[in-house]
């Protein structure tokens, strides 16, 4: 018998904050899921998925880098960090017209959500002003809006909410205990602080992590447990498969070798689906490297959202035609 999620307050909450005694998954309970026989795990994930979602529908999002490169952080996976010699330059922010043109193209290709990402530790108020115009403009096109801009200060989440932002993406990246192996310029608690500001402003949370950075299975279990124990869990949960970019510390550390078996990645998706039944679990970075067969298993395991388009910030992604062909093979309907 698998451990059931226990009842406890979410990390950082005191008595009376948000909901009291929300269900909380422990790392041990998620680890027990990850250690199930593969067929049993996928069967359970499918049961949960079908109880909460259309089993043959996948939500499409498009991600655009509105400000590329020059970030002051030292995230070991990121080619946009100024201190990493990856060949990604510090570019100026895109103009409003360019962003709206990209959003129109994404909508014509079938995307329903448009995400705008900027390589910042966090936006200055003068940087946020043009982003608010982008949010308003994309919203007026009839698309859901999402931003990932780094850590937010007091008042910034409220400004984004007033402009009409639907989702804010801010990933935990990895488990609390492994976090220091990946990032040193901010703490795990800083991530939670921004998520709290987003929730308090009434914006939906998009929050997940990256696997294949050399972490253990238990660390992956701890990440899923923490995500599932947020109150409420994120509405969208991106699961990224590390894309190793030459010049980043993780590329040097891992020597370009795959750090996670593809079937372990599928297990991670399945565990996320079981632990967060109502969330949209999104296949994000690294999808091209997985190939069609592994992606199909991920959809079977409960993934029901993808980033759609040939670029994810500065890394490659399957092109639109390839995704359409895969959906036709699997009988999946874009949603």
Protein Blocks (a to p, Z undefined) as FASTA:
>chain_A
ZZdddddddehiaehiajehiacddfklmmmmmmpcfklmmmmmmmmmmmmmcfkbccdd
ddddfbgghiabfcfkbmkbmkbcghpacdddddfklmmmmmmmmmmnopabdcdddddf
bdcfklmmmmmmmmmmmmmnopacdddebjadehklmmmmmnopabdcddehiafklmmm
mbckbcfklmmmmmmmmmmnopacdddddehihpafklmmmmmmmmmmpccddfbdcddd
ddddehiaklmmnnopafbdfklmmmmmmmmmmmmmmbccddfehklmnommlmmmmmmn
opacdcedjbehjaccddfklmmmmmmmnopacZZ
